[in-house]
Amino acid sequence: MRAQDGYISPLSDRYVSREISSLFSPQFKFSTFRRLWVALAEAQQKLGLPISHKQIDQMKAHIETIDFERVQEHEKRLRHDVMAHIHAFGDQCPEAKPIIHLGATSSFVTDNTDLIILKRGFELLGGKLHEILSKLSSFALKYADAPTLSYTHFQSAQPTTIGKRACLWLQDLYQDAQDWNRLASTIPFLGVKGATGTQASFLSLLEGDGEKVKQLEKTIAHQFGFHKIIPIAGQTYSRKIDLTLINALASFAASAHKMATDLRLLAHDGELQEGFTESQVGSSAMPYKRNPIYSERICGLSRFVISLSQNPAYTAATQWLERSLDDSSNRRLSIPEAFLATDAILNLIAHLIPHLSVDADHSLLLLEKELPLLAMENILMAAVKKGGDRQELHERLKHLSFVARREINPIEFLLKEIEKSPHFHLTRAELEPFFDTHQLVGRAPEQVREFIKNEIEPYLSQTKFPSPDFPKMEI
């Protein structure tokens, strides 16, 4: 069958990096099975079980050389995926075949592999989010002082700055980054728990020596970079771990969706625009269109990740006693898709931020159009300080604001009317600063610089990641 005749996931085909795709590939998953079997055999050998160096060396030689066709043949006969891999591994390692998977149940390889992948997944995604925090911080600092109109209920509100608005996005993403780092460092290892979590099979192998069983488990966990081992488990690790991890991805997706939605709203008035190439087409019907395609894509993928967070909740809630198998088919789909879709969102945001086009002059123009009304709150407070009645003055300003909307020069109208009013006791010199955009933004510029200096910069300097694998995108 040709590639175009079968379904291909858009995530792997269009959106994600090679690194995260490889992490969830059959090759990585099942070679990790084999690494776990090798680690189990080596630890058992050290604890006195009759396992030879030749058997271990033979296993090591075939960690990556998986015969997937042979695995399928075994699975068709056995109707058991882990046993199929045990037999296929044994076919390649005949000397080691008798000791592969000794004392273990399927979850030794399936669940520990999942935890290895989940830990590595958060490390890869965390590196990308780290880079995004750096990019967005630079953007916020660049526009820390640039006035713009803020909105509440999507109605004109007080002035803010473009950089301060960017910090609203930055703060949410910063919280997500902290959560991801905490989770990546605390994801536990299942270890060697046996068929129902009692470790009875390993206790039997090691002649009733519980300390040796604990040492066996600790040795394998450390080999795979885990310092915490789940103390209590049935056959599998508690699916609440999946619930916690996927919820953290969904939380990030909510942050990304909020940011991308804001960008789409701002693109409507031309305050911010996505990068647009000369040959790019905005609409097949309307040649003038310049749609925020990356922000829209971020929103669509974010909704997908948020929806996937329901799966681990249902799975955790419906596990029977020490284990049931209705989780397996669901987890094969929902967990990889959540990570791949999150990777796609990160790639899009990382591409989007440095290509944002800011029209600060247009933002200022929109702000100045609303300026006569935006000054009302400060005028009200100044007049009350002069002895005025707050409620009475509020009503008079409300009336003046309605009239000012119809004036050609509303600011000049307000200056004259308020100055001559016997109720406000404010001079023109006292009133004019209230219509200065740079005074109306409050502490927004300082808030931007303080937040980045006190929170973001220390975090970025204290957390280190390898260079992230961002796929190349056209503008």
C-alpha positions in Angstrom: 0.0 0.0 0.0 1.3 3.5 -0.9 1.9 5.9 2.0 -0.9 8.2 0.7 -3.4 5.4 0.8 -3.2 4.9 4.5 -3.9 7.2 7.5 -0.9 9.2 8.7 -1.2 11.2 11.9 -0.9 14.9 11.2 1.0 15.2 14.5 4.0 13.1 13.2 3.6 14.1 9.6 3.2 17.9 10.0 3.9 19.3 13.5 6.3 17.5 15.7 10.1 17.3 16.1 12.0 14.1 15.3 13.2 13.8 18.9 9.8 13.6 20.5 8.5 11.4 17.7 11.4 9.0 18.2 10.8 8.9 21.9 7.3 7.4 21.3 8.4 5.1 18.5 8.2 1.3 18.6 12.0 1.2 18.3 12.6 3.2 21.4 9.8 1.5 23.4 10.9 -2.0 22.7 14.6 -1.4 22.8 13.9 0.0 26.3 12.2 -3.3 27.1 15.4 -5.0 26.2 17.5 -2.6 28.3 15.3 -3.4 31.2 15.7 -7.1 30.7 19.5 -6.7 30.6 19.5 -4.5 33.7 17.3 -7.1 35.5 19.7 -9.9 34.5 22.8 -7.9 35.5 21.3 -7.0 38.9 20.2 -10.6 39.5 23.7 -11.9 38.6 25.3 -9.5 41.1 23.0 -10.8 43.8 24.1 -14.4 43.2 21.7 -15.9 40.6 23.2 -18.3 38.1 23.4 -15.9 35.1 26.5 -15.9 33.0 28.4 -13.0 31.4 27.9 -14.7 28.1 24.1 -14.6 28.4 24.2 -10.9 29.3 26.6 -10.0 26.5 24.4 -11.8 24.0 21.4 -9.8 25.2 23.4 -6.5 25.0 24.4 -7.2 21.4 20.8 -7.3 20.3 19.2 -4.4 22.2 18.6 -2.4 19.1 18.4 -5.1 16.5 14.7 -5.9 16.9 13.1 -8.1 14.3 9.6 -6.6 14.2 8.3 -9.2 11.6 9.4 -12.0 14.0 7.6 -10.2 16.9 4.4 -10.1 14.8 4.6 -13.8 14.1 4.9 -14.6 17.8 2.1 -12.2 18.7 -0.2 -13.7 16.1 0.4 -17.1 17.8 0.6 -16.1 21.4 -1.9 -13.2 21.5 0.4 -11.4 24.1 2.6 -8.5 23.1 5.2 -8.8 25.8 5.6 -12.5 25.4 6.0 -12.0 21.7 8.9 -9.7 22.4 10.4 -12.1 24.9 10.3 -14.9 22.4 11.7 -12.7 19.6 14.5 -11.5 21.9 15.2 -15.1 22.8 15.4 -16.2 19.2 18.2 -13.7 18.8 19.8 -14.6 22.1 19.5 -18.4 22.4 22.0 -18.7 25.3 20.1 -16.0 27.3 16.6 -17.2 26.4 16.1 -19.2 29.7 16.8 -16.2 31.9 15.1 -13.3 30.0 12.3 -11.8 32.1 13.2 -14.0 35.1 10.8 -13.4 38.0 9.1 -10.5 36.2 5.6 -9.8 35.0 4.7 -7.8 31.9 4.4 -4.5 33.8 8.1 -4.7 34.7 8.9 -3.7 31.1 5.7 -1.9 30.0 5.2 0.3 33.0 8.9 1.1 33.7 9.3 1.9 30.0 6.3 4.2 30.2 7.8 6.0 33.2 11.2 6.3 31.4 9.4 7.8 28.4 7.3 10.1 30.5 10.3 11.4 32.3 12.3 12.0 29.1 9.3 13.5 27.5 9.0 16.2 30.2 12.7 16.9 29.9 12.4 17.4 26.1 9.3 19.6 26.4 10.8 21.5 29.3 13.8 22.4 27.2 11.5 23.9 24.6 9.4 25.8 27.1 12.6 27.2 28.7 13.6 28.6 25.3 10.1 30.1 24.8 10.3 31.8 28.2 13.6 33.4 27.0 12.1 34.6 23.7 8.9 35.9 25.3 10.9 37.8 28.0 12.9 39.5 25.3 9.7 40.5 23.6 8.1 41.8 26.8 11.2 43.9 27.7 11.4 45.4 24.2 7.8 46.7 24.5 7.7 47.3 28.3 7.0 51.0 27.8 4.9 50.9 24.6 1.4 52.1 25.6 -1.6 50.1 24.4 -5.3 49.9 25.2 -6.2 47.2 27.7 -9.6 45.4 27.7 -11.9 43.9 30.3 -14.9 42.0 29.0 -13.3 42.9 25.6 -14.4 46.5 26.3 -12.0 49.4 26.5 -10.4 49.6 29.9 -7.3 51.4 31.3 -4.1 51.8 29.3 -1.4 49.2 29.8 1.7 48.4 27.8 2.4 45.8 25.1 5.1 44.3 27.3 2.9 44.1 30.3 0.3 42.2 28.3 3.0 39.8 27.1 3.9 39.2 30.8 0.4 37.9 31.4 1.2 35.1 28.9 4.8 34.8 30.3 3.6 34.3 33.9 1.3 31.5 32.9 3.9 29.7 30.9 6.4 30.2 33.7 4.1 28.4 36.1 3.8 25.6 33.6 7.6 25.4 33.3 8.0 25.1 37.1 5.4 22.4 37.2 7.0 20.4 34.4 10.4 20.6 36.1 9.1 19.5 39.4 7.3 16.6 37.8 10.2 15.5 35.7 12.4 15.4 38.7 9.9 13.5 40.9 8.5 10.9 38.4 9.1 7.6 40.2 10.2 4.2 39.0 7.9 1.2 39.3 10.8 -1.2 40.0 10.3 -4.9 40.4 6.9 -5.6 41.9 5.8 -8.9 40.4 2.4 -10.0 39.4 0.4 -8.2 42.1 2.9 -5.9 43.6 4.0 -8.1 46.5 7.5 -8.9 45.0 6.8 -12.5 46.0 8.5 -14.0 42.8 11.7 -12.0 43.5 11.7 -12.9 47.1 11.5 -16.6 46.1 14.3 -16.2 43.6 16.5 -14.5 46.2 15.8 -17.2 48.8 13.6 -15.0 51.0 16.1 -12.2 51.4 14.0 -9.0 51.4 17.1 -6.8 51.5 18.3 -8.3 48.3 14.9 -7.7 46.7 15.2 -4.0 47.6 18.7 -3.9 46.4 17.7 -5.4 43.1 15.0 -2.8 42.6 17.3 0.1 43.6 20.1 -1.0 41.3 17.8 -1.1 38.3 16.1 2.2 39.1 19.4 4.1 39.5 20.6 2.6 36.2 17.8 4.4 34.4 18.2 7.7 36.3 15.5 7.3 38.9 16.0 8.2 42.5 12.5 7.5 43.8 10.8 4.1 43.6 7.0 3.7 44.0 6.7 2.0 47.4 3.1 0.7 46.9 1.8 -0.8 43.7 -0.5 -3.5 42.3 0.8 -5.1 39.2 1.0 -1.6 37.6 1.9 1.8 38.9 -1.1 3.9 40.0 -2.7 5.5 36.9 -3.1 8.7 39.0 0.5 9.4 37.9 -0.6 9.6 34.3 -3.5 11.8 35.4 -1.1 14.2 37.2 1.3 14.3 34.2 -1.3 14.8 31.4 -3.1 17.4 33.5 0.2 19.3 33.5 0.3 19.2 29.7 -3.4 20.3 29.6 -2.6 23.2 31.9 0.1 24.3 29.5 -2.3 23.9 26.6 -4.7 26.3 28.4 -1.9 28.8 28.8 -1.0 28.5 25.1 -4.6 28.8 24.0 -5.1 31.9 26.0 -2.0 33.5 24.5 -2.9 32.5 21.0 -6.5 33.7 21.4 -5.2 37.1 22.6 -3.0 37.3 19.5 -5.9 36.5 17.2 -8.0 39.3 18.9 -5.1 41.8 18.5 -4.6 40.8 14.9 -8.1 41.9 14.1 -7.3 45.5 14.8 -3.8 45.2 13.4 -1.9 45.8 16.7 0.0 42.6 16.3 0.5 40.4 13.2 2.1 37.1 12.5 5.0 36.9 10.1 3.8 36.8 6.5 5.9 35.9 3.5 5.6 37.5 0.1 4.3 34.3 -1.5 2.0 33.4 1.4 -1.7 33.2 0.6 -4.2 34.2 3.3 -7.4 33.1 1.6 -8.1 31.2 -1.6 -11.1 33.6 -2.2 -10.0 36.9 -0.6 -6.6 38.0 -1.8 -6.2 40.7 0.9 -6.6 38.3 3.8 -3.7 37.9 6.3 -5.0 35.3 8.8 -3.2 34.4 12.1 -2.7 30.8 11.0 -0.2 29.9 13.6 -2.2 31.2 16.5 -5.3 29.4 15.1 -3.3 26.2 14.9 -2.1 26.6 18.5 -5.7 27.0 19.6 -6.8 23.9 17.7 -4.0 21.7 19.1 -4.4 23.1 22.6 -8.1 22.1 22.6 -7.0 18.6 21.6 -4.5 18.3 24.5 -7.1 19.6 26.9 -9.6 17.1 25.8 -7.1 14.2 26.2 -6.7 15.1 29.9 -10.1 13.3 30.5 -8.7 9.9 29.5 -6.3 9.4 32.4 -9.0 10.5 34.8 -11.4 7.8 33.5 -8.6 5.3 33.4 -7.4 6.0 37.0 -11.0 5.8 38.2 -11.8 2.4 36.6 -8.8 0.3 37.5 -10.0 -2.9 39.3 -8.2 -4.0 42.4 -4.6 -4.8 41.6 -5.0 -4.3 37.9 -7.2 -4.6 34.8 -6.2 -4.3 31.2 -8.8 -1.9 29.9 -6.2 0.9 30.4 -3.7 -0.4 27.9 -5.4 0.4 24.6 -6.5 3.8 25.8 -3.0 4.7 27.1 -1.3 3.6 23.8 -3.3 6.4 22.1 -3.9 9.2 24.6 -0.4 9.5 26.3 1.7 9.7 23.1 -0.8 12.0 21.4 -0.8 14.3 24.4 3.0 14.6 24.3 3.2 14.9 20.5 0.5 17.6 20.4 2.2 19.5 23.2 5.4 19.4 21.3 3.6 20.8 18.2 2.2 23.7 20.3 5.7 24.5 21.6 7.2 24.4 18.1 4.5 26.8 16.9 5.0 29.2 19.8 8.7 29.2 19.5 8.4 30.1 15.8 5.6 32.6 16.3 7.2 34.9 19.0 10.3 36.2 17.1 8.2 36.8 14.0 5.5 38.8 15.6 5.1 42.2 14.0 4.1 45.0 16.4 2.5 48.2 15.2 3.1 50.4 18.3 1.9 53.5 16.5 -1.4 51.9 15.6 -1.8 50.7 19.2 -1.2 54.2 20.4 -3.7 55.6 18.0 -6.4 53.2 19.2 -5.5 54.2 22.8 -5.7 57.9 22.1 -9.1 57.4 20.5 -10.4 56.2 23.9 -8.2 58.5 26.0 -10.9 61.0 27.0 -12.9 58.3 28.7 -9.9 56.5 30.2 -8.8 59.5 32.2 -12.1 59.6 34.0 -11.1 57.4 37.0 -8.0 59.5 37.8 -10.0 62.8 37.4 -12.6 61.4 39.8 -10.0 60.5 42.4 -8.3 63.9 42.1 -11.6 65.8 42.5 -12.6 63.7 45.6 -9.2 64.6 47.1 -10.2 68.2 46.7 -13.3 67.6 48.8 -15.8 66.5 46.2 -18.6 63.9 46.7 -17.5 60.8 44.9 -20.9 59.6 43.9 -22.1 63.0 42.6 -18.8 63.5 40.7 -19.1 60.0 39.2 -22.5 60.9 37.8 -21.3 64.2 36.3 -18.3 62.5 34.7 -20.6 59.9 33.2 -22.7 62.6 31.6 -19.7 64.5 30.3 -18.2 61.3 28.8 -21.4 60.6 26.8 -21.3 64.1 25.4 -17.6 64.0 24.7 -18.0 61.1 22.4 -19.9 63.3 19.9 -17.2 66.1 20.0 -14.6 66.6 17.3 -11.9 67.2 19.9 -13.2 65.3 23.0 -10.1 66.0 25.1 -10.3 69.7 24.7 -14.0 69.6 25.4 -13.4 67.8 28.7 -10.6 70.1 29.7 -12.8 73.1 29.3 -16.0 71.7 30.9 -14.3 70.2 33.9 -12.1 73.3 34.5 -15.1 75.7 34.5 -17.3 73.4 36.6 -17.7 74.5 40.2 -17.8 70.9 41.4 -14.4 69.6 40.5 -12.0 72.4 41.6 -9.4 71.3 39.1 -7.3 73.6 36.9 -6.3 72.9 33.3 -2.7 72.4 34.5 -3.9 69.8 37.0 -6.1 68.0 34.4 -3.7 67.8 31.4 -1.4 65.0 33.0 -4.5 62.8 33.2 -4.5 62.6 29.4 -0.8 61.7 29.2 -0.6 58.0 28.0 2.7 57.4 29.8 1.2 58.4 33.1 -1.9 56.4 32.6 -0.1 53.1 32.2 0.6 53.1 36.0 3.5 50.8 37.0 3.2 48.5 34.0 6.8 49.2 32.7 8.3 48.7 36.1 6.2 45.5 36.6 7.6 44.0 33.4 11.2 44.7 34.3 10.8 43.6 38.0 9.0 40.4 37.1 11.6 39.4 34.5 14.5 40.4 36.7 13.2 38.8 39.9 11.5 35.7 38.6 12.2 34.8 35.0 15.9 35.6 34.7 16.9 33.6 37.9 14.8 30.7 36.7 16.4 30.7 33.3 19.9 30.8 34.7 19.2 28.1 37.3 17.6 25.6 34.9 19.7 24.1 32.1 18.5 22.0 29.1 20.2 20.8 25.9 19.5 22.8 22.8 15.9 22.1 21.9 15.0 20.3 18.7 12.7 22.8 16.9 11.7 21.8 13.4 12.3 24.4 10.8 9.3 26.4 9.7 8.8 29.0 7.0 7.7 32.4 8.3 
